[in-house]
Amino acid sequence: MTDPMLEIETRIFRIIRQMLAKRGVTTQPTADQSLIDAGLSSLDMVNLMLAVEMEFDLEIPQQQITPENFRSVAAIGRLLEALVPAV
């Protein structure tokens, strides 16, 4: 049986790798690294939120769209785990 959190983070990492590649960034962030420090811009963060909603087929509640919830892969994973426990 696959760990749901690992599955969530794997999917998030895939999205982020694609976004970083478009910027020419080849380094890969760690789960706890700030995505801004990893090379994403504030506009990228908006696109990341939209991509996460599409990837997981959900709408993130407005009150959950905060810098803290999108700071890192781990933070996004925790948010998604709370929103969709059976991903």
PyMOL Python script that loads the backbone (N, CA, C, O; Angstrom):
from pymol import cmd

cmd.read_pdbstr("""\
ATOM      1  N   MET A   1       0.840  -1.180   0.000  1.00  0.00           N
ATOM      2  CA  MET A   1       0.000   0.000   0.000  1.00  0.00           C
ATOM      3  C   MET A   1       0.887   1.246   0.000  1.00  0.00           C
ATOM      4  O   MET A   1       1.862   1.318   0.748  1.00  0.00           O
ATOM      5  N   THR A   2       0.547   2.219  -0.835  1.00  0.00           N
ATOM      6  CA  THR A   2       1.332   3.441  -0.969  1.00  0.00           C
ATOM      7  C   THR A   2       0.954   4.439   0.120  1.00  0.00           C
ATOM      8  O   THR A   2      -0.217   4.589   0.467  1.00  0.00           O
ATOM      9  N   ASP A   3       1.969   5.119   0.650  1.00  0.00           N
ATOM     10  CA  ASP A   3       1.758   6.171   1.632  1.00  0.00           C
ATOM     11  C   ASP A   3       1.085   7.349   0.934  1.00  0.00           C
ATOM     12  O   ASP A   3       1.654   7.899  -0.008  1.00  0.00           O
ATOM     13  N   PRO A   4      -0.121   7.758   1.372  1.00  0.00           N
ATOM     14  CA  PRO A   4      -0.831   8.855   0.698  1.00  0.00           C
ATOM     15  C   PRO A   4      -0.030  10.157   0.654  1.00  0.00           C
ATOM     16  O   PRO A   4      -0.068  10.872  -0.347  1.00  0.00           O
ATOM     17  N   MET A   5       0.688  10.469   1.720  1.00  0.00           N
ATOM     18  CA  MET A   5       1.468  11.711   1.754  1.00  0.00           C
ATOM     19  C   MET A   5       2.603  11.653   0.732  1.00  0.00           C
ATOM     20  O   MET A   5       2.900  12.651   0.075  1.00  0.00           O
ATOM     21  N   LEU A   6       3.230  10.497   0.600  1.00  0.00           N
ATOM     22  CA  LEU A   6       4.300  10.342  -0.383  1.00  0.00           C
ATOM     23  C   LEU A   6       3.752  10.530  -1.791  1.00  0.00           C
ATOM     24  O   LEU A   6       4.394  11.173  -2.621  1.00  0.00           O
ATOM     25  N   GLU A   7       2.583   9.983  -2.069  1.00  0.00           N
ATOM     26  CA  GLU A   7       1.931  10.140  -3.372  1.00  0.00           C
ATOM     27  C   GLU A   7       1.627  11.614  -3.643  1.00  0.00           C
ATOM     28  O   GLU A   7       1.880  12.109  -4.742  1.00  0.00           O
ATOM     29  N   ILE A   8       1.089  12.310  -2.650  1.00  0.00           N
ATOM     30  CA  ILE A   8       0.781  13.733  -2.793  1.00  0.00           C
ATOM     31  C   ILE A   8       2.051  14.521  -3.099  1.00  0.00           C
ATOM     32  O   ILE A   8       2.080  15.309  -4.045  1.00  0.00           O
ATOM     33  N   GLU A   9       3.098  14.313  -2.306  1.00  0.00           N
ATOM     34  CA  GLU A   9       4.343  15.058  -2.486  1.00  0.00           C
ATOM     35  C   GLU A   9       4.989  14.748  -3.834  1.00  0.00           C
ATOM     36  O   GLU A   9       5.559  15.642  -4.460  1.00  0.00           O
ATOM     37  N   THR A  10       4.911  13.511  -4.288  1.00  0.00           N
ATOM     38  CA  THR A  10       5.473  13.137  -5.590  1.00  0.00           C
ATOM     39  C   THR A  10       4.800  13.927  -6.702  1.00  0.00           C
ATOM     40  O   THR A  10       5.466  14.429  -7.608  1.00  0.00           O
ATOM     41  N   ARG A  11       3.498  14.034  -6.632  1.00  0.00           N
ATOM     42  CA  ARG A  11       2.749  14.780  -7.646  1.00  0.00           C
ATOM     43  C   ARG A  11       3.075  16.273  -7.581  1.00  0.00           C
ATOM     44  O   ARG A  11       3.188  16.926  -8.619  1.00  0.00           O
ATOM     45  N   ILE A  12       3.227  16.817  -6.372  1.00  0.00           N
ATOM     46  CA  ILE A  12       3.580  18.230  -6.216  1.00  0.00           C
ATOM     47  C   ILE A  12       4.983  18.488  -6.762  1.00  0.00           C
ATOM     48  O   ILE A  12       5.211  19.467  -7.473  1.00  0.00           O
ATOM     49  N   PHE A  13       5.927  17.596  -6.423  1.00  0.00           N
ATOM     50  CA  PHE A  13       7.300  17.748  -6.929  1.00  0.00           C
ATOM     51  C   PHE A  13       7.314  17.756  -8.458  1.00  0.00           C
ATOM     52  O   PHE A  13       8.065  18.525  -9.059  1.00  0.00           O
ATOM     53  N   ARG A  14       6.503  16.919  -9.091  1.00  0.00           N
ATOM     54  CA  ARG A  14       6.462  16.865 -10.555  1.00  0.00           C
ATOM     55  C   ARG A  14       6.046  18.233 -11.127  1.00  0.00           C
ATOM     56  O   ARG A  14       6.653  18.731 -12.076  1.00  0.00           O
ATOM     57  N   ILE A  15       5.013  18.821 -10.538  1.00  0.00           N
ATOM     58  CA  ILE A  15       4.544  20.143 -10.979  1.00  0.00           C
ATOM     59  C   ILE A  15       5.654  21.177 -10.813  1.00  0.00           C
ATOM     60  O   ILE A  15       5.917  21.962 -11.724  1.00  0.00           O
ATOM     61  N   ILE A  16       6.299  21.175  -9.658  1.00  0.00           N
ATOM     62  CA  ILE A  16       7.336  22.171  -9.363  1.00  0.00           C
ATOM     63  C   ILE A  16       8.548  21.985 -10.268  1.00  0.00           C
ATOM     64  O   ILE A  16       9.124  22.970 -10.730  1.00  0.00           O
ATOM     65  N   ARG A  17       8.945  20.745 -10.529  1.00  0.00           N
ATOM     66  CA  ARG A  17      10.076  20.503 -11.437  1.00  0.00           C
ATOM     67  C   ARG A  17       9.787  21.082 -12.819  1.00  0.00           C
ATOM     68  O   ARG A  17      10.669  21.671 -13.444  1.00  0.00           O
ATOM     69  N   GLN A  18       8.558  20.916 -13.295  1.00  0.00           N
ATOM     70  CA  GLN A  18       8.178  21.461 -14.598  1.00  0.00           C
ATOM     71  C   GLN A  18       8.250  22.991 -14.586  1.00  0.00           C
ATOM     72  O   GLN A  18       8.733  23.604 -15.537  1.00  0.00           O
ATOM     73  N   MET A  19       7.773  23.591 -13.515  1.00  0.00           N
ATOM     74  CA  MET A  19       7.793  25.051 -13.417  1.00  0.00           C
ATOM     75  C   MET A  19       9.227  25.571 -13.345  1.00  0.00           C
ATOM     76  O   MET A  19       9.559  26.559 -14.000  1.00  0.00           O
ATOM     77  N   LEU A  20      10.068  24.921 -12.566  1.00  0.00           N
ATOM     78  CA  LEU A  20      11.463  25.347 -12.442  1.00  0.00           C
ATOM     79  C   LEU A  20      12.197  25.160 -13.768  1.00  0.00           C
ATOM     80  O   LEU A  20      13.022  25.993 -14.144  1.00  0.00           O
ATOM     81  N   ALA A  21      11.904  24.079 -14.473  1.00  0.00           N
ATOM     82  CA  ALA A  21      12.558  23.825 -15.762  1.00  0.00           C
ATOM     83  C   ALA A  21      12.249  24.942 -16.752  1.00  0.00           C
ATOM     84  O   ALA A  21      13.113  25.333 -17.538  1.00  0.00           O
ATOM     85  N   LYS A  22      11.022  25.457 -16.719  1.00  0.00           N
ATOM     86  CA  LYS A  22      10.661  26.569 -17.601  1.00  0.00           C
ATOM     87  C   LYS A  22      11.476  27.816 -17.290  1.00  0.00           C
ATOM     88  O   LYS A  22      11.683  28.657 -18.165  1.00  0.00           O
ATOM     89  N   ARG A  23      11.936  27.940 -16.061  1.00  0.00           N
ATOM     90  CA  ARG A  23      12.764  29.080 -15.651  1.00  0.00           C
ATOM     91  C   ARG A  23      14.256  28.779 -15.839  1.00  0.00           C
ATOM     92  O   ARG A  23      15.102  29.638 -15.587  1.00  0.00           O
ATOM     93  N   GLY A  24      14.572  27.567 -16.279  1.00  0.00           N
ATOM     94  CA  GLY A  24      15.967  27.192 -16.465  1.00  0.00           C
ATOM     95  C   GLY A  24      16.664  26.788 -15.186  1.00  0.00           C
ATOM     96  O   GLY A  24      17.893  26.721 -15.141  1.00  0.00           O
ATOM     97  N   VAL A  25      15.896  26.518 -14.145  1.00  0.00           N
ATOM     98  CA  VAL A  25      16.459  26.112 -12.857  1.00  0.00           C
ATOM     99  C   VAL A  25      16.551  24.593 -12.829  1.00  0.00           C
ATOM    100  O   VAL A  25      15.552  23.899 -13.019  1.00  0.00           O
ATOM    101  N   THR A  26      17.747  24.083 -12.592  1.00  0.00           N
ATOM    102  CA  THR A  26      17.934  22.639 -12.609  1.00  0.00           C
ATOM    103  C   THR A  26      18.029  22.025 -11.212  1.00  0.00           C
ATOM    104  O   THR A  26      17.910  20.808 -11.068  1.00  0.00           O
ATOM    105  N   THR A  27      18.239  22.837 -10.197  1.00  0.00           N
ATOM    106  CA  THR A  27      18.305  22.296  -8.847  1.00  0.00           C
ATOM    107  C   THR A  27      16.906  21.891  -8.397  1.00  0.00           C
ATOM    108  O   THR A  27      15.911  22.504  -8.784  1.00  0.00           O
ATOM    109  N   GLN A  28      16.850  20.868  -7.589  1.00  0.00           N
ATOM    110  CA  GLN A  28      15.573  20.362  -7.103  1.00  0.00           C
ATOM    111  C   GLN A  28      15.395  20.746  -5.635  1.00  0.00           C
ATOM    112  O   GLN A  28      16.288  20.508  -4.822  1.00  0.00           O
ATOM    113  N   PRO A  29      14.258  21.334  -5.292  1.00  0.00           N
ATOM    114  CA  PRO A  29      14.038  21.698  -3.887  1.00  0.00           C
ATOM    115  C   PRO A  29      13.809  20.453  -3.033  1.00  0.00           C
ATOM    116  O   PRO A  29      13.407  19.399  -3.526  1.00  0.00           O
ATOM    117  N   THR A  30      14.073  20.609  -1.761  1.00  0.00           N
ATOM    118  CA  THR A  30      13.734  19.560  -0.814  1.00  0.00           C
ATOM    119  C   THR A  30      12.292  19.799  -0.360  1.00  0.00           C
ATOM    120  O   THR A  30      11.710  20.842  -0.660  1.00  0.00           O
ATOM    121  N   ALA A  31      11.725  18.848   0.352  1.00  0.00           N
ATOM    122  CA  ALA A  31      10.328  18.957   0.784  1.00  0.00           C
ATOM    123  C   ALA A  31      10.094  20.177   1.669  1.00  0.00           C
ATOM    124  O   ALA A  31       9.021  20.778   1.613  1.00  0.00           O
ATOM    125  N   ASP A  32      11.075  20.552   2.480  1.00  0.00           N
ATOM    126  CA  ASP A  32      10.898  21.659   3.419  1.00  0.00           C
ATOM    127  C   ASP A  32      11.495  22.981   2.949  1.00  0.00           C
ATOM    128  O   ASP A  32      11.374  23.990   3.644  1.00  0.00           O
ATOM    129  N   GLN A  33      12.133  22.995   1.792  1.00  0.00           N
ATOM    130  CA  GLN A  33      12.755  24.216   1.288  1.00  0.00           C
ATOM    131  C   GLN A  33      11.706  25.206   0.801  1.00  0.00           C
ATOM    132  O   GLN A  33      10.697  24.819   0.212  1.00  0.00           O
ATOM    133  N   SER A  34      11.950  26.467   1.050  1.00  0.00           N
ATOM    134  CA  SER A  34      11.088  27.526   0.537  1.00  0.00           C
ATOM    135  C   SER A  34      11.089  27.472  -0.984  1.00  0.00           C
ATOM    136  O   SER A  34      12.148  27.433  -1.612  1.00  0.00           O
ATOM    137  N   LEU A  35       9.898  27.469  -1.571  1.00  0.00           N
ATOM    138  CA  LEU A  35       9.799  27.401  -3.030  1.00  0.00           C
ATOM    139  C   LEU A  35      10.263  28.693  -3.685  1.00  0.00           C
ATOM    140  O   LEU A  35      10.732  28.677  -4.823  1.00  0.00           O
ATOM    141  N   ILE A  36      10.136  29.804  -2.982  1.00  0.00           N
ATOM    142  CA  ILE A  36      10.675  31.075  -3.478  1.00  0.00           C
ATOM    143  C   ILE A  36      12.207  30.981  -3.542  1.00  0.00           C
ATOM    144  O   ILE A  36      12.822  31.385  -4.529  1.00  0.00           O
ATOM    145  N   ASP A  37      12.813  30.438  -2.468  1.00  0.00           N
ATOM    146  CA  ASP A  37      14.268  30.257  -2.450  1.00  0.00           C
ATOM    147  C   ASP A  37      14.716  29.272  -3.527  1.00  0.00           C
ATOM    148  O   ASP A  37      15.830  29.375  -4.041  1.00  0.00           O
ATOM    149  N   ALA A  38      13.853  28.323  -3.866  1.00  0.00           N
ATOM    150  CA  ALA A  38      14.186  27.321  -4.883  1.00  0.00           C
ATOM    151  C   ALA A  38      14.149  27.906  -6.288  1.00  0.00           C
ATOM    152  O   ALA A  38      14.700  27.315  -7.216  1.00  0.00           O
ATOM    153  N   GLY A  39      13.499  29.071  -6.459  1.00  0.00           N
ATOM    154  CA  GLY A  39      13.509  29.710  -7.760  1.00  0.00           C
ATOM    155  C   GLY A  39      12.158  30.083  -8.337  1.00  0.00           C
ATOM    156  O   GLY A  39      12.091  30.599  -9.453  1.00  0.00           O
ATOM    157  N   LEU A  40      11.073  29.833  -7.602  1.00  0.00           N
ATOM    158  CA  LEU A  40       9.756  30.217  -8.095  1.00  0.00           C
ATOM    159  C   LEU A  40       9.464  31.675  -7.753  1.00  0.00           C
ATOM    160  O   LEU A  40       9.805  32.143  -6.667  1.00  0.00           O
ATOM    161  N   SER A  41       8.837  32.382  -8.675  1.00  0.00           N
ATOM    162  CA  SER A  41       8.451  33.777  -8.442  1.00  0.00           C
ATOM    163  C   SER A  41       7.068  33.819  -7.798  1.00  0.00           C
ATOM    164  O   SER A  41       6.406  32.791  -7.661  1.00  0.00           O
ATOM    165  N   SER A  42       6.641  35.010  -7.408  1.00  0.00           N
ATOM    166  CA  SER A  42       5.300  35.136  -6.831  1.00  0.00           C
ATOM    167  C   SER A  42       4.233  34.778  -7.860  1.00  0.00           C
ATOM    168  O   SER A  42       3.204  34.207  -7.499  1.00  0.00           O
ATOM    169  N   LEU A  43       4.455  35.101  -9.131  1.00  0.00           N
ATOM    170  CA  LEU A  43       3.518  34.702 -10.178  1.00  0.00           C
ATOM    171  C   LEU A  43       3.508  33.183 -10.339  1.00  0.00           C
ATOM    172  O   LEU A  43       2.455  32.581 -10.550  1.00  0.00           O
ATOM    173  N   ASP A  44       4.682  32.572 -10.239  1.00  0.00           N
ATOM    174  CA  ASP A  44       4.755  31.108 -10.286  1.00  0.00           C
ATOM    175  C   ASP A  44       3.929  30.491  -9.160  1.00  0.00           C
ATOM    176  O   ASP A  44       3.301  29.448  -9.342  1.00  0.00           O
ATOM    177  N   MET A  45       3.935  31.137  -8.006  1.00  0.00           N
ATOM    178  CA  MET A  45       3.195  30.599  -6.861  1.00  0.00           C
ATOM    179  C   MET A  45       1.690  30.579  -7.153  1.00  0.00           C
ATOM    180  O   MET A  45       0.994  29.643  -6.760  1.00  0.00           O
ATOM    181  N   VAL A  46       1.194  31.601  -7.834  1.00  0.00           N
ATOM    182  CA  VAL A  46      -0.219  31.620  -8.230  1.00  0.00           C
ATOM    183  C   VAL A  46      -0.481  30.480  -9.207  1.00  0.00           C
ATOM    184  O   VAL A  46      -1.462  29.747  -9.077  1.00  0.00           O
ATOM    185  N   ASN A  47       0.404  30.341 -10.182  1.00  0.00           N
ATOM    186  CA  ASN A  47       0.251  29.249 -11.150  1.00  0.00           C
ATOM    187  C   ASN A  47       0.375  27.885 -10.491  1.00  0.00           C
ATOM    188  O   ASN A  47      -0.291  26.935 -10.902  1.00  0.00           O
ATOM    189  N   LEU A  48       1.220  27.780  -9.472  1.00  0.00           N
ATOM    190  CA  LEU A  48       1.356  26.534  -8.721  1.00  0.00           C
ATOM    191  C   LEU A  48       0.041  26.183  -8.037  1.00  0.00           C
ATOM    192  O   LEU A  48      -0.400  25.035  -8.082  1.00  0.00           O
ATOM    193  N   MET A  49      -0.581  27.165  -7.407  1.00  0.00           N
ATOM    194  CA  MET A  49      -1.863  26.921  -6.742  1.00  0.00           C
ATOM    195  C   MET A  49      -2.889  26.398  -7.749  1.00  0.00           C
ATOM    196  O   MET A  49      -3.607  25.439  -7.470  1.00  0.00           O
ATOM    197  N   LEU A  50      -2.951  27.037  -8.921  1.00  0.00           N
ATOM    198  CA  LEU A  50      -3.893  26.605  -9.954  1.00  0.00           C
ATOM    199  C   LEU A  50      -3.551  25.206 -10.463  1.00  0.00           C
ATOM    200  O   LEU A  50      -4.447  24.393 -10.693  1.00  0.00           O
ATOM    201  N   ALA A  51      -2.267  24.924 -10.638  1.00  0.00           N
ATOM    202  CA  ALA A  51      -1.839  23.607 -11.108  1.00  0.00           C
ATOM    203  C   ALA A  51      -2.158  22.520 -10.085  1.00  0.00           C
ATOM    204  O   ALA A  51      -2.546  21.411 -10.452  1.00  0.00           O
ATOM    205  N   VAL A  52      -1.995  22.839  -8.812  1.00  0.00           N
ATOM    206  CA  VAL A  52      -2.321  21.879  -7.750  1.00  0.00           C
ATOM    207  C   VAL A  52      -3.820  21.591  -7.760  1.00  0.00           C
ATOM    208  O   VAL A  52      -4.234  20.439  -7.631  1.00  0.00           O
ATOM    209  N   GLU A  53      -4.631  22.634  -7.913  1.00  0.00           N
ATOM    210  CA  GLU A  53      -6.083  22.423  -7.985  1.00  0.00           C
ATOM    211  C   GLU A  53      -6.438  21.513  -9.161  1.00  0.00           C
ATOM    212  O   GLU A  53      -7.279  20.623  -9.028  1.00  0.00           O
ATOM    213  N   MET A  54      -5.803  21.733 -10.299  1.00  0.00           N
ATOM    214  CA  MET A  54      -6.079  20.891 -11.475  1.00  0.00           C
ATOM    215  C   MET A  54      -5.592  19.467 -11.257  1.00  0.00           C
ATOM    216  O   MET A  54      -6.307  18.511 -11.558  1.00  0.00           O
ATOM    217  N   GLU A  55      -4.390  19.323 -10.741  1.00  0.00           N
ATOM    218  CA  GLU A  55      -3.793  17.997 -10.535  1.00  0.00           C
ATOM    219  C   GLU A  55      -4.633  17.136  -9.601  1.00  0.00           C
ATOM    220  O   GLU A  55      -4.796  15.937  -9.827  1.00  0.00           O
ATOM    221  N   PHE A  56      -5.165  17.757  -8.550  1.00  0.00           N
ATOM    222  CA  PHE A  56      -5.901  16.996  -7.538  1.00  0.00           C
ATOM    223  C   PHE A  56      -7.417  17.144  -7.692  1.00  0.00           C
ATOM    224  O   PHE A  56      -8.182  16.650  -6.863  1.00  0.00           O
ATOM    225  N   ASP A  57      -7.842  17.828  -8.755  1.00  0.00           N
ATOM    226  CA  ASP A  57      -9.259  18.005  -9.070  1.00  0.00           C
ATOM    227  C   ASP A  57     -10.045  18.504  -7.858  1.00  0.00           C
ATOM    228  O   ASP A  57     -11.011  17.881  -7.417  1.00  0.00           O
ATOM    229  N   LEU A  58      -9.602  19.644  -7.337  1.00  0.00           N
ATOM    230  CA  LEU A  58     -10.273  20.251  -6.189  1.00  0.00           C
ATOM    231  C   LEU A  58     -10.125  21.757  -6.250  1.00  0.00           C
ATOM    232  O   LEU A  58      -9.300  22.290  -6.992  1.00  0.00           O
ATOM    233  N   GLU A  59     -10.938  22.430  -5.457  1.00  0.00           N
ATOM    234  CA  GLU A  59     -10.814  23.874  -5.307  1.00  0.00           C
ATOM    235  C   GLU A  59     -10.368  24.149  -3.883  1.00  0.00           C
ATOM    236  O   GLU A  59     -11.036  23.763  -2.924  1.00  0.00           O
ATOM    237  N   ILE A  60      -9.244  24.813  -3.757  1.00  0.00           N
ATOM    238  CA  ILE A  60      -8.723  25.135  -2.434  1.00  0.00           C
ATOM    239  C   ILE A  60      -9.537  26.298  -1.885  1.00  0.00           C
ATOM    240  O   ILE A  60      -9.666  27.327  -2.548  1.00  0.00           O
ATOM    241  N   PRO A  61     -10.092  26.147  -0.678  1.00  0.00           N
ATOM    242  CA  PRO A  61     -10.878  27.243  -0.095  1.00  0.00           C
ATOM    243  C   PRO A  61     -10.036  28.520   0.024  1.00  0.00           C
ATOM    244  O   PRO A  61      -8.855  28.473   0.368  1.00  0.00           O
ATOM    245  N   GLN A  62     -10.664  29.645  -0.266  1.00  0.00           N
ATOM    246  CA  GLN A  62      -9.966  30.941  -0.272  1.00  0.00           C
ATOM    247  C   GLN A  62      -9.174  31.169   1.012  1.00  0.00           C
ATOM    248  O   GLN A  62      -8.044  31.656   0.962  1.00  0.00           O
ATOM    249  N   GLN A  63      -9.750  30.822   2.158  1.00  0.00           N
ATOM    250  CA  GLN A  63      -9.061  31.069   3.434  1.00  0.00           C
ATOM    251  C   GLN A  63      -7.823  30.188   3.608  1.00  0.00           C
ATOM    252  O   GLN A  63      -6.990  30.455   4.474  1.00  0.00           O
ATOM    253  N   GLN A  64      -7.696  29.129   2.784  1.00  0.00           N
ATOM    254  CA  GLN A  64      -6.525  28.249   2.859  1.00  0.00           C
ATOM    255  C   GLN A  64      -5.410  28.663   1.892  1.00  0.00           C
ATOM    256  O   GLN A  64      -4.312  28.107   1.926  1.00  0.00           O
ATOM    257  N   ILE A  65      -5.702  29.643   1.034  1.00  0.00           N
ATOM    258  CA  ILE A  65      -4.694  30.106   0.074  1.00  0.00           C
ATOM    259  C   ILE A  65      -3.853  31.174   0.763  1.00  0.00           C
ATOM    260  O   ILE A  65      -4.110  32.372   0.651  1.00  0.00           O
ATOM    261  N   THR A  66      -2.844  30.699   1.474  1.00  0.00           N
ATOM    262  CA  THR A  66      -1.965  31.579   2.238  1.00  0.00           C
ATOM    263  C   THR A  66      -0.509  31.279   1.881  1.00  0.00           C
ATOM    264  O   THR A  66      -0.193  30.175   1.439  1.00  0.00           O
ATOM    265  N   PRO A  67       0.372  32.253   2.071  1.00  0.00           N
ATOM    266  CA  PRO A  67       1.791  31.991   1.810  1.00  0.00           C
ATOM    267  C   PRO A  67       2.322  30.806   2.626  1.00  0.00           C
ATOM    268  O   PRO A  67       3.159  30.045   2.142  1.00  0.00           O
ATOM    269  N   GLU A  68       1.843  30.654   3.846  1.00  0.00           N
ATOM    270  CA  GLU A  68       2.313  29.559   4.698  1.00  0.00           C
ATOM    271  C   GLU A  68       1.952  28.202   4.104  1.00  0.00           C
ATOM    272  O   GLU A  68       2.752  27.268   4.163  1.00  0.00           O
ATOM    273  N   ASN A  69       0.747  28.086   3.528  1.00  0.00           N
ATOM    274  CA  ASN A  69       0.307  26.810   2.970  1.00  0.00           C
ATOM    275  C   ASN A  69       0.989  26.475   1.654  1.00  0.00           C
ATOM    276  O   ASN A  69       0.924  25.332   1.200  1.00  0.00           O
ATOM    277  N   PHE A  70       1.646  27.459   1.030  1.00  0.00           N
ATOM    278  CA  PHE A  70       2.324  27.231  -0.242  1.00  0.00           C
ATOM    279  C   PHE A  70       3.815  27.534  -0.145  1.00  0.00           C
ATOM    280  O   PHE A  70       4.474  27.761  -1.160  1.00  0.00           O
ATOM    281  N   ARG A  71       4.342  27.537   1.067  1.00  0.00           N
ATOM    282  CA  ARG A  71       5.749  27.857   1.292  1.00  0.00           C
ATOM    283  C   ARG A  71       6.679  26.760   0.770  1.00  0.00           C
ATOM    284  O   ARG A  71       7.756  27.047   0.248  1.00  0.00           O
ATOM    285  N   SER A  72       6.256  25.506   0.914  1.00  0.00           N
ATOM    286  CA  SER A  72       7.119  24.380   0.552  1.00  0.00           C
ATOM    287  C   SER A  72       6.264  23.209   0.078  1.00  0.00           C
ATOM    288  O   SER A  72       5.041  23.219   0.213  1.00  0.00           O
ATOM    289  N   VAL A  73       6.922  22.217  -0.470  1.00  0.00           N
ATOM    290  CA  VAL A  73       6.212  21.004  -0.891  1.00  0.00           C
ATOM    291  C   VAL A  73       5.542  20.362   0.316  1.00  0.00           C
ATOM    292  O   VAL A  73       4.395  19.925   0.221  1.00  0.00           O
ATOM    293  N   ALA A  74       6.227  20.299   1.432  1.00  0.00           N
ATOM    294  CA  ALA A  74       5.658  19.680   2.633  1.00  0.00           C
ATOM    295  C   ALA A  74       4.412  20.442   3.100  1.00  0.00           C
ATOM    296  O   ALA A  74       3.424  19.829   3.505  1.00  0.00           O
ATOM    297  N   ALA A  75       4.459  21.779   3.044  1.00  0.00           N
ATOM    298  CA  ALA A  75       3.304  22.584   3.466  1.00  0.00           C
ATOM    299  C   ALA A  75       2.108  22.340   2.546  1.00  0.00           C
ATOM    300  O   ALA A  75       0.979  22.200   3.016  1.00  0.00           O
ATOM    301  N   ILE A  76       2.356  22.290   1.238  1.00  0.00           N
ATOM    302  CA  ILE A  76       1.274  22.014   0.294  1.00  0.00           C
ATOM    303  C   ILE A  76       0.725  20.614   0.537  1.00  0.00           C
ATOM    304  O   ILE A  76      -0.486  20.396   0.487  1.00  0.00           O
ATOM    305  N   GLY A  77       1.613  19.678   0.797  1.00  0.00           N
ATOM    306  CA  GLY A  77       1.190  18.308   1.084  1.00  0.00           C
ATOM    307  C   GLY A  77       0.287  18.218   2.295  1.00  0.00           C
ATOM    308  O   GLY A  77      -0.722  17.513   2.277  1.00  0.00           O
ATOM    309  N   ARG A  78       0.652  18.936   3.352  1.00  0.00           N
ATOM    310  CA  ARG A  78      -0.186  18.929   4.571  1.00  0.00           C
ATOM    311  C   ARG A  78      -1.556  19.535   4.282  1.00  0.00           C
ATOM    312  O   ARG A  78      -2.575  19.035   4.758  1.00  0.00           O
ATOM    313  N   LEU A  79      -1.575  20.621   3.496  1.00  0.00           N
ATOM    314  CA  LEU A  79      -2.839  21.249   3.133  1.00  0.00           C
ATOM    315  C   LEU A  79      -3.716  20.261   2.364  1.00  0.00           C
ATOM    316  O   LEU A  79      -4.896  20.094   2.673  1.00  0.00           O
ATOM    317  N   LEU A  80      -3.136  19.621   1.377  1.00  0.00           N
ATOM    318  CA  LEU A  80      -3.906  18.672   0.552  1.00  0.00           C
ATOM    319  C   LEU A  80      -4.364  17.467   1.363  1.00  0.00           C
ATOM    320  O   LEU A  80      -5.480  16.977   1.193  1.00  0.00           O
ATOM    321  N   GLU A  81      -3.502  17.004   2.234  1.00  0.00           N
ATOM    322  CA  GLU A  81      -3.871  15.861   3.077  1.00  0.00           C
ATOM    323  C   GLU A  81      -5.093  16.204   3.932  1.00  0.00           C
ATOM    324  O   GLU A  81      -5.959  15.358   4.156  1.00  0.00           O
ATOM    325  N   ALA A  82      -5.155  17.443   4.404  1.00  0.00           N
ATOM    326  CA  ALA A  82      -6.296  17.882   5.213  1.00  0.00           C
ATOM    327  C   ALA A  82      -7.559  18.060   4.342  1.00  0.00           C
ATOM    328  O   ALA A  82      -8.672  17.791   4.793  1.00  0.00           O
ATOM    329  N   LEU A  83      -7.372  18.511   3.108  1.00  0.00           N
ATOM    330  CA  LEU A  83      -8.517  18.758   2.232  1.00  0.00           C
ATOM    331  C   LEU A  83      -9.038  17.471   1.594  1.00  0.00           C
ATOM    332  O   LEU A  83     -10.243  17.312   1.399  1.00  0.00           O
ATOM    333  N   VAL A  84      -8.131  16.563   1.275  1.00  0.00           N
ATOM    334  CA  VAL A  84      -8.516  15.324   0.587  1.00  0.00           C
ATOM    335  C   VAL A  84      -7.794  14.166   1.262  1.00  0.00           C
ATOM    336  O   VAL A  84      -6.786  13.686   0.744  1.00  0.00           O
ATOM    337  N   PRO A  85      -8.290  13.710   2.403  1.00  0.00           N
ATOM    338  CA  PRO A  85      -7.568  12.664   3.146  1.00  0.00           C
ATOM    339  C   PRO A  85      -7.421  11.352   2.392  1.00  0.00           C
ATOM    340  O   PRO A  85      -6.563  10.542   2.740  1.00  0.00           O
ATOM    341  N   ALA A  86      -8.231  11.122   1.374  1.00  0.00           N
ATOM    342  CA  ALA A  86      -8.176   9.839   0.677  1.00  0.00           C
ATOM    343  C   ALA A  86      -7.565   9.950  -0.717  1.00  0.00           C
ATOM    344  O   ALA A  86      -7.939   9.198  -1.616  1.00  0.00           O
ATOM    345  N   VAL A  87      -6.624  10.885  -0.907  1.00  0.00           N
ATOM    346  CA  VAL A  87      -6.004  11.041  -2.222  1.00  0.00           C
ATOM    347  C   VAL A  87      -5.227   9.781  -2.541  1.00  0.00           C
ATOM    348  O   VAL A  87      -4.618   9.685  -3.606  1.00  0.00           O
TER     349      VAL A  87
END
""", "prot")
cmd.dss("prot")
cmd.show_as("cartoon", "prot")
cmd.util.cbc("prot")
cmd.orient("prot")
